[in-house]
Amino acid sequence: MLLDFLFFFFACIPIFVCFSFLVYCLKMVLFEPRGAPIRFNRKRQKVYVYEYQRSIWPWKRWHPVIKVFDWADINAERVLMAGHADWGHRIYCAVCKPGTLEVMDRFILTWTVGSVFDAYGLWSHCCHYMQAKPVPTAPLLTKAPASWTPFNTVRWPADIDRESTTGPEVTCTESCH
């Protein structure tokens, strides 16, 4: 009797582990957004990054974290990816302490692009946009980014959605009447 129970118990462990791995993979494919959606707000000089925090436990809820950075604190880092499955250039944004080059956080601006000119062009486009300089009207990358989720998984909180898409409130003093 005890032997049968132990055999059944230890036979169920691999099934549970395989099922948990399957749930983990399905959650990544169906619910995790590709990359980190980013919003640039020129009027506020802020950058809003939507990062999805994944846990190794498939049964735990995965929450997004919204990070807000000042544009003046962001520097670009170009990285050459030379792997067998991922070759090309990426742009990471390093968020530094104000007035220094001490990195406090990083986020990815673009996934791998084949040409270094495309990577630099994207960063230049972002800089021109945030500095209110003219930006090219033709898109740098014409191919839509791959999204393997069957539905929209990016849901900005209402207050961040409003803040990231509008300018600061202008208050009028007595001198402007």
Disulfide bonds with the S-S distance in Angstrom:
Cys172-Cys176 1.48
